[in-house]
């Protein structure tokens, strides 16, 4: 069983560049900044930063510590850091994610673990409501 929160409509698919797949295999270690297009699968260890608008797949044996910015994050490994996903974060069993995340959609599979703060853009809801009521976002409408 998985828990999914977010606004993505059922049936929407994420476009991926299937021609550009990069692999950091089991036993490999990388320290520094990784920037890439397409899909990256990590089965080794990364300390530092990972930046992409594509998909980051973290395998069961992977350990990542640092900052991640991705279009989609699929995690089955261990991540400790700050994560921003433009489209979705999916934590798969036996994945562990510790840290603060920002994403519009999150799915947490039973048997996986998440500890941290999650920002799904709820602060925008207040601005949308204020616009609907035709008041400034900084003002509060009170009713007696």
C-alpha positions in Angstrom: 0.0 0.0 0.0 1.3 3.5 -0.8 0.2 6.9 0.4 0.1 9.6 -2.3 -0.5 13.3 -1.7 -0.6 15.9 -4.4 -2.5 17.5 -7.2 -1.3 15.4 -10.2 -4.2 13.9 -12.2 -4.3 10.2 -12.6 -2.9 9.0 -15.9 -0.4 11.9 -16.2 3.0 10.7 -17.1 6.4 12.3 -16.6 8.3 12.8 -19.8 11.8 11.3 -19.6 14.7 11.3 -21.9 15.2 7.5 -22.3 18.3 8.1 -24.5 20.3 9.6 -21.7 20.7 7.2 -18.8 23.7 7.5 -16.4 24.6 5.0 -13.8 26.7 5.3 -10.6 27.1 1.6 -9.7 27.3 -0.2 -6.4 30.6 0.3 -4.7 31.3 3.6 -6.5 31.8 6.8 -4.4 31.4 10.4 -5.6 32.1 13.7 -3.7 31.2 17.0 -5.3 28.5 18.4 -7.5 26.7 16.2 -10.1 24.7 18.0 -12.8 23.0 16.0 -15.6 20.1 15.8 -18.1 17.9 12.7 -18.4 17.9 9.9 -15.9 20.6 9.1 -13.2 20.5 5.9 -11.3 22.7 5.8 -8.1 23.6 2.5 -6.5 26.7 3.8 -4.8 27.5 6.6 -2.4 27.2 10.4 -3.2 28.2 13.2 -0.8 27.5 16.7 -2.2 24.9 18.0 -4.6 22.8 16.4 -7.4 21.0 18.7 -9.8 18.7 17.7 -12.7 15.4 18.5 -14.2 15.1 14.8 -15.1 14.7 11.7 -13.0 17.0 10.5 -10.1 16.6 6.9 -9.2 18.2 5.9 -5.8 18.8 2.1 -5.6 18.5 0.0 -2.4 22.2 0.0 -1.7 22.7 3.7 -2.4 23.6 6.3 0.2 23.3 10.0 -0.6 24.1 12.9 1.8 23.6 16.5 0.6 21.4 18.6 -1.6 19.2 17.2 -4.3 17.3 19.1 -6.9 15.4 16.9 -9.5 12.3 16.7 -11.6 11.3 13.3 -10.1 13.0 11.4 -7.2 12.5 7.7 -6.8 14.1 6.5 -3.6 14.7 2.9 -2.5 18.0 3.7 -0.7 19.1 6.1 2.1 19.1 9.8 1.7 20.0 12.5 4.3 19.7 16.0 3.0 17.6 18.7 1.5 15.5 17.7 -1.5 13.5 19.7 -4.0 11.5 17.8 -6.7 9.7 19.8 -9.3 7.2 17.0 -10.0 7.2 14.2 -7.5 9.1 12.3 -4.7 8.4 8.6 -4.4 9.8 6.7 -1.4 9.8 3.0 -2.1 10.4 0.1 0.3 13.0 -0.1 1.9 13.9 3.5 1.3 14.8 6.0 4.0 14.6 9.7 3.5 15.8 12.0 6.3 15.6 15.8 5.8 13.5 18.6 4.5 11.7 18.2 1.2 9.8 20.4 -1.2 7.6 18.9 -3.9 4.0 19.2 -5.2 3.4 15.4 -4.9 4.8 12.8 -2.5 4.1 9.0 -2.4 5.4 7.0 0.6 5.2 3.2 0.1 4.4 1.1 3.2 7.7 -0.2 4.6 9.7 2.9 3.7 10.5 5.8 6.1 10.5 9.6 6.0 11.6 11.9 8.8 11.6 15.7 8.2 9.6 18.6 7.1 7.6 18.5 3.9 6.6 21.6 1.9 3.9 20.9 -0.7 3.2 24.5 -1.5 0.3 25.0 0.9 1.4 28.6 1.4 0.1 29.3 -2.1 -3.4 28.2 -1.0 -3.7 31.3 1.2 -2.8 33.5 -1.7 -5.3 31.8 -4.0 -8.0 32.2 -1.3 -7.1 35.9 -0.8 -7.4 36.5 -4.6 -10.8 34.7 -4.7 -12.0 37.0 -1.8 -10.4 40.0 -3.6 -8.1 40.9 -0.7 -4.4 41.4 -0.5 -2.4 38.3 0.6 -1.0 40.3 3.5 -4.4 41.3 4.8 -6.7 39.1 6.8 -10.5 39.1 6.2 -12.3 39.0 9.5 -16.0 38.3 10.0 -17.9 39.2 13.2 
